[in-house]
Amino acid sequence: MSVDVAAGEVPQWTMGDRLRKARQKIGLEQADFAEEIGIGRTTLINYENDKRAPKSIVLKAVALRTGVPLWWLEGRESPRPVGPGGGQGLPRQDLNLRPSD
């Protein structure tokens, strides 16, 4: 993918771009990765070239195998923690039931 990005501009990746980046992150070739997640190489090529959209189960398999968040693969924004303006935020993940300092 060739990207001309002006200073401060965030590149917009397609789902195929994100799938490719996730696969490359773990260093697997298309054939090996496709076999590991239970799809054909041609199917993966079609997904990575944005010729077909993967089903939800495939996206979940990619997320599990690569360690990238499902929300990122789907092109959604990151969940944000509570800030000064409020909002939902993320739940605490620790077991400390005492109020924080």
N, C-alpha and C positions, 0 to 999 in steps of 0.2 A: 504494500500500500504506500503510495506516494502522498505525503501530506505537506502542504504549504501552510504553515501556521504563523500568523502575525503575533507579535509580542503580546502576551497576556491572553491570547485566544486559546480556548480548550478544544482539542480535536474531537470531532464527532465520529465515533466508530459504529459500524453496523454490527448486527449480531454475529455475522460471519467473521468480522475482524476480532471480536471478543472471543469467539470460540477458538480461532487460530492462536491468539495470544495465550489463552489458557493452556492449550495443548503444547505450545512451544515453551511455556514456563516450566513444564515438567520434562522437556527434552525428548518427546516422543514423535516419531514420524507418523504420518496419517494412517498408514496400514496398521501399525501396532496399536495406536490409540483407538482406532475404530474397533479393532478386535477386543480390546480390553473393556470397552463400554457396550459391546454387543450390537454394533451396527456394521454395515458394509463400508468399505473405503470410499466407494463412489457416493454413497449417501453422505458421508462426512465431507467429501469434496463439495457436494452440492450445498451443504449447510455453510461451509466456510466461504463459498463464492456467492452466498445469498440467493441461490437459485431455488432453495426450499427452506422453509422454517421448521426447525426441530420441534418435536412434541415436548411437552412438559417433562415427561419421564426421561428423555434424552438429556435435557438441560440439567436435571437433577443428577444424572449419572456423571455428566461432565463436571459439575460442581464438586461432587464427592471425590472424583478421581483426581482433580487438579487442585482442590483446596481453595478455589476462588468462590466468592459468595454468589449464590443464585441470583440475588437482586442485581448484581453487576452484569452477569451473563444476559439477563432479561432487559438490560438497558435502563433499569430504574435507578433512582437516586438512592444514595446511602441513607440508612436510618440515622437521624441526628439526635445527639443527646440534648437534654433540656438546657436551654440557654437563658439569658436574661429576659428574653421576650416570652418565655414559657414554651408550651408545646408538649407533645407526648414524651419524646425521649426514649431512651432504652432503659429496661429494668436493670436494677443492680444484680450483679452476678455472684456477689460474695454472700456468706452466711452470717455476717456480722449484723446482729439485730439491734445493736446499740446505735443511738444517733451518732452521725459522723461529727468530727471536730470542726 
